Amino acid sequence: MRHGYIFASLAGYVLRKNEGEELPVISVVRETEAQLLPDVGAIVTCKVTSINPRFAKVHILYVGSTPLKDRFRGTIRREDVRATEKDKSNYLLTTAENELGVVVAHSEAGAQMVPISWCEMQCPRTHAKEFRKVARVQPEYLQA
């Protein structure tokens, strides 16, 4: 318990039991099937949900090539983060390795942008260029 809130040390669903006049018992129950969780060093696929000058907020969609059942949030900081850390509900992500970066981007015109170098993408409609750290997607992650 911290600042009046209860924090669980494992992922699952809250189960509250009231038996008689005793204090309620609160526990966290895992699903019978194991839940895949993002882990330090894992390659993840995310969708950017908001951007400001210091960081981007994301939803983590895949760990490797496995889709996640539950939604996990992440943050990508502007500075080139070398270490990966996590707190209980928000993952700090990095694009520091050469193969990590943007896979899909959409221009202001709404078109899917095309990578033209490792640091630039271009709109096929307007030919406007935008700086992005472009991912070098490994063949095992490409779907046929």
C-alpha positions as CSV (number, residue, x, y, z in Angstrom):
1,M,0.0,0.0,0.0
2,R,1.4,3.4,-1.0
3,H,-0.3,6.8,-0.6
4,G,-3.6,5.1,0.1
5,Y,-3.5,2.8,-3.0
6,I,-2.9,-0.9,-3.2
7,F,-0.4,-2.1,-5.8
8,A,-0.3,-5.7,-7.0
9,S,3.1,-7.3,-7.8
10,L,1.5,-9.6,-10.5
11,A,-0.8,-9.2,-13.4
12,G,-4.4,-10.4,-13.2
13,Y,-7.9,-9.5,-12.1
14,V,-9.0,-8.1,-8.7
15,L,-11.1,-10.4,-6.6
16,R,-12.8,-9.0,-3.5
17,K,-14.3,-11.3,-0.9
18,N,-16.5,-10.2,2.1
19,E,-17.1,-13.0,4.5
20,G,-19.3,-12.1,7.5
21,E,-18.2,-8.9,9.3
22,E,-14.5,-9.5,8.8
23,L,-12.5,-7.0,6.7
24,P,-12.7,-7.7,3.0
25,V,-9.9,-9.7,1.4
26,I,-8.6,-8.3,-1.9
27,S,-6.5,-10.6,-4.1
28,V,-5.2,-10.7,-7.7
29,V,-6.2,-13.8,-9.7
30,R,-4.3,-14.8,-12.8
31,E,-6.0,-16.3,-15.8
32,T,-5.6,-20.0,-16.2
33,E,-3.8,-19.4,-19.5
34,A,-0.5,-17.6,-19.1
35,Q,-0.4,-13.9,-20.1
36,L,2.5,-12.7,-22.1
37,L,4.0,-9.5,-20.6
38,P,6.5,-7.1,-22.2
39,D,9.8,-7.7,-20.6
40,V,13.1,-5.8,-20.5
41,G,14.9,-6.4,-23.8
42,A,11.8,-7.5,-25.7
43,I,11.2,-6.2,-29.2
44,V,7.7,-4.7,-29.2
45,T,5.4,-3.2,-31.8
46,C,3.5,-0.1,-30.6
47,K,1.0,2.4,-31.8
48,V,1.8,6.1,-30.9
49,T,-1.2,7.7,-29.2
50,S,0.2,11.1,-28.4
51,I,3.3,13.2,-28.9
52,N,4.7,16.2,-27.2
53,P,8.2,17.8,-27.4
54,R,9.7,15.5,-24.7
55,F,8.2,12.1,-25.3
56,A,5.7,9.9,-27.2
57,K,3.0,7.9,-25.4
58,V,2.2,4.5,-27.0
59,H,0.1,1.4,-26.7
60,I,2.1,-1.9,-26.9
61,L,0.4,-4.2,-29.4
62,Y,2.8,-7.1,-29.9
63,V,5.8,-8.6,-28.0
64,G,7.9,-10.1,-30.8
65,S,5.3,-11.5,-33.2
66,T,2.7,-12.4,-30.5
67,P,-0.3,-10.0,-30.1
68,L,-1.1,-9.0,-26.5
69,K,-4.5,-9.7,-25.0
70,D,-4.4,-6.7,-22.6
71,R,-3.4,-3.1,-23.3
72,F,0.0,-2.0,-22.0
73,R,1.2,1.6,-22.1
74,G,4.6,2.8,-22.9
75,T,6.7,6.0,-23.2
76,I,9.4,6.7,-25.7
77,R,11.5,9.7,-24.5
78,R,13.0,12.1,-27.0
79,E,16.6,11.6,-25.8
80,D,18.2,8.4,-27.1
81,V,17.5,6.1,-24.1
82,R,20.1,3.4,-23.8
83,A,18.6,1.5,-20.9
84,T,15.2,0.0,-20.6
85,E,13.2,0.2,-17.4
86,K,9.7,-0.4,-16.4
87,D,7.4,0.5,-13.6
88,K,4.2,-1.3,-12.7
89,S,2.0,-0.1,-15.5
90,N,4.0,2.0,-17.9
91,Y,7.0,0.8,-19.9
92,L,9.9,3.0,-20.8
93,L,10.9,2.1,-24.4
94,T,13.9,2.9,-26.6
95,T,14.7,3.0,-30.2
96,A,18.5,3.1,-29.4
97,E,19.4,0.0,-31.4
98,N,19.9,0.4,-35.2
99,E,17.0,-1.9,-36.2
100,L,14.5,-0.2,-33.9
101,G,12.3,2.8,-35.0
102,V,9.2,3.7,-37.0
103,V,7.6,1.0,-39.1
104,V,4.5,2.8,-40.3
105,A,3.8,6.5,-40.4
106,H,1.0,8.6,-41.9
107,S,1.5,12.1,-43.3
108,E,-0.7,15.1,-42.6
109,A,-2.4,14.4,-45.9
110,G,-3.4,11.0,-44.5
111,A,-1.2,8.9,-46.8
112,Q,1.1,6.1,-45.5
113,M,4.6,7.4,-45.7
114,V,7.4,5.7,-47.5
115,P,10.9,5.4,-45.9
116,I,13.6,7.0,-48.2
117,S,16.5,6.7,-45.8
118,W,17.2,5.5,-42.2
119,C,16.2,8.9,-40.9
120,E,13.5,10.2,-43.3
121,M,10.1,9.3,-44.6
122,Q,8.2,10.9,-47.5
123,C,4.5,11.4,-48.3
124,P,3.7,9.8,-51.7
125,R,0.9,12.4,-52.3
126,T,2.6,15.7,-51.3
127,H,6.3,14.6,-51.5
128,A,6.8,16.2,-48.1
129,K,9.7,14.7,-46.1
130,E,9.7,14.2,-42.4
131,F,12.5,13.1,-40.1
132,R,11.8,9.7,-38.5
133,K,14.2,7.1,-37.1
134,V,13.1,4.3,-39.6
135,A,13.1,0.7,-38.3
136,R,15.1,-1.9,-40.1
137,V,12.5,-4.7,-39.8
138,Q,14.0,-8.1,-39.5
139,P,12.8,-10.8,-42.0
140,E,11.4,-13.0,-39.3
141,Y,8.9,-10.2,-38.3
142,L,7.6,-9.6,-41.8
143,Q,4.3,-11.3,-42.6
144,A,4.0,-12.9,-46.0
